[in-house]
Amino acid sequence: MALAGQGVLAIWNGISEEAEADFVAWHVREHIPERVAVPGFLRGRRYVAETGYPKYFNFYETETPETLLAPTYLERLNAPSDWTRRVVRHFQDTSRTVCAVALSVGQGDGGFIGALRFFARPDARDLPGCLEMAVAEPALQEPGIVAVHLLEGRPDTGGQTAEKALRDNPEEQACWILLVEATDRGPLDRLLAGSASRDALAGAGADFHDDGWGVYRLQYALSRDGLRGRRSGKTHCG
């Protein structure tokens, strides 16, 4: 379906082998619930690579891009838990981008997502409009393709935070991100070989990162409504 808000925080990361099990548990049991509880955060999702690099892709839907620069969120970034400190030190090849939603169409959520990071060529004009006509509209006519989203990267003006300091290398940022959701991998493979191929997108004004291309499978999703729904399981019988 269309994204829940007008802002997205898009993150790719690898993880060292010795810390991967800890990362997977931390992400589900602590980190995503903690983030979704921040005012203005609406939903978080984590994916694992079928093809592409780095191995993990996750993103948070927020009310606006400004949510990701608000004091309440920056306070969380500057007060990482002990578990966060232990895990984040093992992140590798991190890309983290604050985004504005430029386009979001479709109905429902897919179990697979095609994630493409790219630049706009200097001669590109109306990239969202071109991609809507060249990619989104044809894609949604294909069986198995359920949603298409285009995200525009924004400068991260949040400054250096305690969490950023835990990572050895500076975070990469994307200029544009195209996300295509599908029921399974087959429709994505066909789309990425056709109307959303590198050549086709280049014709609309895109210029690609060398490794900014992948198909990812959904592992976990949590919405703010789901977070509120965590209640005691007590029942009264008889």
C-alpha positions in Angstrom: 0.0 0.0 0.0 1.0 3.6 -0.1 3.6 4.4 2.6 2.1 5.5 6.0 3.7 9.0 6.1 5.7 11.5 4.2 9.1 10.7 5.7 11.3 7.5 5.5 14.6 6.6 7.2 16.2 4.1 4.8 19.1 2.0 6.2 21.3 -0.7 4.7 23.9 -2.5 6.8 26.1 -5.5 6.9 27.0 -7.2 10.2 30.1 -9.1 11.3 29.5 -12.9 11.4 30.1 -13.2 15.1 27.5 -10.6 15.9 24.8 -11.5 13.5 22.6 -13.6 15.8 22.8 -10.9 18.4 21.9 -8.3 15.8 18.8 -10.2 14.6 17.5 -10.6 18.2 18.3 -7.0 19.2 16.6 -5.6 16.1 13.3 -7.4 16.8 13.2 -7.4 20.6 14.6 -3.9 21.3 15.5 -1.6 18.5 12.6 -1.6 16.1 10.0 -1.4 19.0 12.1 1.4 20.6 12.1 3.4 17.3 8.4 2.9 16.5 7.6 4.2 20.0 9.3 7.6 19.1 6.7 10.3 18.4 6.1 10.6 14.7 7.3 7.1 13.8 4.6 5.0 12.2 6.1 1.6 11.1 9.4 -0.2 10.9 10.4 -3.1 8.5 13.5 -5.3 8.2 14.5 -7.2 5.1 17.3 -9.6 4.3 19.0 -9.8 0.8 18.1 -12.4 -1.8 20.4 -10.6 -4.1 22.3 -7.4 -3.4 24.6 -5.8 -0.8 24.7 -5.1 2.1 22.8 -8.0 3.6 20.2 -6.1 5.6 17.8 -3.4 4.5 15.4 -1.7 6.9 13.3 1.4 6.8 11.0 3.4 9.1 7.9 5.3 7.9 7.4 8.6 9.7 4.9 11.4 9.7 7.3 13.8 7.9 11.1 13.9 7.1 11.4 16.5 10.0 10.4 13.7 12.4 13.9 12.3 11.8 15.5 15.5 12.9 13.2 16.2 15.9 14.7 16.5 19.5 12.7 13.4 20.7 14.4 11.3 18.1 17.9 12.8 18.5 17.6 12.2 22.2 17.3 8.4 21.4 20.3 8.6 19.1 22.3 10.2 21.9 21.3 7.7 24.5 21.9 4.2 23.1 21.2 1.2 25.3 24.0 -1.1 26.3 22.6 -3.7 23.8 22.7 -1.1 21.1 26.3 -0.2 21.9 27.3 -3.8 21.7 25.6 -4.5 18.4 26.2 -1.3 16.4 29.9 -1.6 16.8 29.7 -4.6 14.5 27.9 -2.8 11.6 29.5 -2.8 8.2 29.0 -0.7 5.1 26.2 1.3 6.6 24.0 3.5 4.4 21.5 5.7 6.2 19.4 8.3 4.5 16.6 10.7 5.7 14.1 10.8 2.9 11.0 12.6 1.7 8.3 10.5 0.0 8.2 11.8 -3.6 5.8 9.0 -4.9 3.9 6.2 -3.2 1.3 4.1 -5.0 -0.3 0.7 -4.6 -2.4 -1.5 -2.4 -1.2 -3.9 0.3 2.3 -4.9 1.4 4.6 -7.3 -0.5 6.8 -10.0 1.1 9.6 -9.0 -1.3 11.0 -5.6 -2.2 13.3 -4.4 -4.9 15.5 -1.6 -3.6 17.4 0.7 -5.9 19.7 3.6 -4.9 20.7 6.1 -7.6 21.6 9.6 -8.5 19.8 12.0 -10.8 21.8 13.0 -13.8 22.3 16.8 -14.1 20.1 16.8 -17.3 17.2 14.9 -15.6 14.0 16.8 -15.5 11.0 15.9 -13.3 12.5 12.6 -12.2 9.4 11.7 -10.1 7.0 12.3 -13.0 9.2 10.4 -15.4 9.5 7.4 -13.1 5.8 7.4 -12.3 5.0 7.1 -16.0 7.9 4.8 -17.0 8.0 2.5 -13.9 5.2 2.8 -11.4 2.2 2.8 -13.7 3.4 -0.2 -15.8 4.6 -2.0 -12.7 1.2 -2.0 -11.0 -0.3 -3.6 -14.1 2.0 -6.6 -13.5 0.7 -9.6 -11.5 2.5 -9.8 -8.2 3.6 -6.1 -8.0 1.7 -4.4 -5.3 3.3 -1.0 -4.6 6.0 1.4 -5.8 7.6 4.1 -3.8 10.1 6.8 -4.8 12.1 8.5 -2.0 14.2 11.6 -2.3 17.2 11.8 0.0 17.5 14.9 2.3 20.6 16.2 4.1 21.0 14.8 7.5 21.4 17.9 9.7 21.2 15.9 13.0 24.9 16.2 13.5 27.2 13.7 15.1 25.3 11.5 17.6 26.4 8.8 20.1 25.1 6.1 17.8 27.0 7.4 14.8 30.1 7.5 16.8 29.8 3.7 17.4 30.4 3.0 13.7 33.9 3.0 12.4 33.2 4.5 8.9 31.1 7.4 7.8 27.6 6.5 6.7 26.8 6.6 3.0 23.7 8.5 1.9 21.5 8.0 -1.1 20.2 10.7 -3.4 17.1 8.8 -4.6 15.7 5.4 -3.7 13.1 3.4 -5.7 11.3 0.6 -3.8 9.1 -1.9 -5.5 7.0 -4.3 -3.4 5.9 -7.7 -4.7 4.3 -10.9 -3.5 7.3 -13.0 -4.4 10.7 -12.7 -6.1 9.6 -13.7 -9.6 7.7 -10.5 -10.5 10.5 -8.4 -9.2 13.1 -10.2 -11.3 11.0 -9.7 -14.4 10.4 -6.0 -13.6 14.1 -5.4 -12.9 15.0 -7.0 -16.2 12.3 -4.9 -18.1 10.7 -1.6 -17.3 12.8 -1.1 -14.2 16.1 -2.2 -15.7 19.2 0.0 -15.3 18.9 1.0 -19.0 15.2 1.8 -18.7 15.8 3.9 -15.5 18.8 5.6 -17.1 16.4 6.8 -19.9 14.3 8.5 -17.2 17.4 10.3 -15.8 18.9 7.9 -13.2 22.6 7.2 -12.7 23.3 4.2 -10.4 25.5 3.4 -7.5 27.7 0.4 -8.3 26.1 -1.7 -5.5 22.8 0.1 -5.2 20.6 -2.7 -6.5 19.0 -5.6 -4.7 16.0 -7.8 -4.0 15.2 -8.3 -0.3 12.8 -10.6 1.6 10.7 -9.3 4.5 11.7 -10.7 7.9 9.8 -8.4 10.4 7.5 -5.5 10.5 6.0 -3.5 13.3 3.5 -0.6 13.2 2.7 1.9 15.9 -0.7 0.2 16.2 1.0 -3.1 16.7 3.2 -1.6 19.4 0.1 -0.3 21.2 -1.5 -3.7 20.9 1.1 -5.3 23.2 -1.2 -6.0 26.2 -1.3 -8.5 29.0 -2.5 -11.9 27.8 -4.5 -12.6 31.0 -7.9 -14.0 30.5 -10.7 -14.9 32.9 -12.2 -18.4 32.6 -15.3 -19.9 34.2 
